[in-house]
Amino acid sequence: MPPAAAPTKARRSAGVNARVERWLRTLGDPRLGLALLLAAGAANAIAAAVPETRAWLDSLPYLLLVGAIALTGVAGVAVRLPAVWREWRRPGALGPHPSDWSAELPSAPSADVRRKLMTELRGAGFRVQEETSRRRWSVHGVKRGWARLAGLTSHLALVVMVVGAALGTAFAEETVFGLFPGEQSLLGQPRPGLTASVRFDAFDAAFGADGRPTRLDTSVTFVRDGRAIRAQVLRVNEPGAFDGYLVHGWTYGPAAQVRVTDLAGRPLADTPVALGGSADSRRAPFVELPTLGLTLGLELVDAAANEVRIIAAGNSGVVDNAVLRPGEEVRLGSAVVRLTGLTAYVTFVSRSDPGILTLFAGAGLLTASLMVGLWLPRRRLSVTLDGQRLRFGFRGERIDQPTAELERIRNLVARMFAVEGGAAPTDQRRAERR
């Protein structure tokens, strides 16, 4: 390589490094991260309030926003980690501050006193670093320096949460199905190896004087490989969990159990029918009787009296209709219809989200890191001797109130140096401020 090429290559490399560092600092700016989080929160709030806008959460701009949040978290850690690590392992000097305490000593403390001071500071929980020169001696300390590492962990926690949300978006599965009592359904879309299912056993409801429900209990049995594993009662906001699925009772409604025979008494149908709706958006409130050319439609007439209207219709229109109560029977055209009883149908929502554990792990990590940063904040100190002049500096975090420890450490420094010098140091803070 020609001699002139080496400096050129070094300058180019330095320029690239400077640009990368500048980009990292820009991406790691807390203000940028906060703005992105607020934007994501606003998008989720709007999607929750306006169901028609939920498609935003699956759009490319939202995915780019989530990716940007992850990048800011990683960049924030990359920018701050080296300095935080150095400060913890090798505490540095504190800059001047109006709160620093200074004093003139009668004589310079001996090496034994300085070593004893360092021992006392270590006993108080400080990691200390000594600096010496021909005329100047300093000891710098940090207590709970790892608290800033915990603070940086909050950035990574956001990344973990974003990854969990992305896993949920990519691989989550949601299935809606309706069941009548005694029916059973798989918890997910049919596929090889999936045997987890739920059986609807019973529904128990109670209503107050104003007509509002006071109890909506859905009794189910979870089944795997054809064997009943566990029975559970699902309530509002109390879903069941089974084989990685959360199962909610979503909607509820009345149903009628009807038995239909022909005039000779041969059974044609014995089935539950959802009244005024459908248990799964596919079952219409009808009973088809193709052998008779009839269709029976059912509707709830009077819930208090348990009255159900049954309408028989053929190719030429309505044939006949009747209002029945449980246990009653009527002939409609060429069919004999018996209302066996009233029951209920329930629409279930089954959801599997492989990213939910990652999301909750990130949330737990975020909570723990913030708790460490708030309740166990970092504290730093510097004790400097320049000849016979003493300067003592102590710093806490902005959210910290280290007054008690500040006084204790300052009294320790004053006492030890006063013993060596034979008198207490002269406090010069007020004189300096004047």
RAGI-V373495 format. One record per run of one state. SS is the DSSP state (H for helix, E for strand, - for the rest). FROM is the first residue (numbers start at 1). LEN is the number of residues. Records with the same first field share a line. If there is no record, write none. Layout:
BEGIN
SS->FROM-LEN ; FROM-LEN
END
This chain:
BEGIN
-->1-2 ; 28-2 ; 50-1 ; 59-1 ; 90-11 ; 105-6 ; 124-2 ; 133-3 ; 144-2 ; 172-1 ; 181-3 ; 187-10 ; 208-5 ; 225-2 ; 236-2 ; 239-1 ; 243-2 ; 263-4 ; 275-11 ; 290-4 ; 303-4 ; 315-2 ; 325-4 ; 333-2 ; 353-3 ; 376-3 ; 387-2 ; 397-6 ; 422-4 ; 428-1 ; 434-1
H->3-25 ; 30-20 ; 51-8 ; 60-30 ; 111-13 ; 146-26 ; 356-20 ; 403-19 ; 429-5
E->101-4 ; 126-7 ; 136-8 ; 173-8 ; 184-3 ; 197-11 ; 213-12 ; 227-9 ; 238-1 ; 240-3 ; 245-18 ; 267-8 ; 286-4 ; 294-9 ; 307-8 ; 317-8 ; 329-4 ; 335-18 ; 379-8 ; 389-8 ; 426-2
END
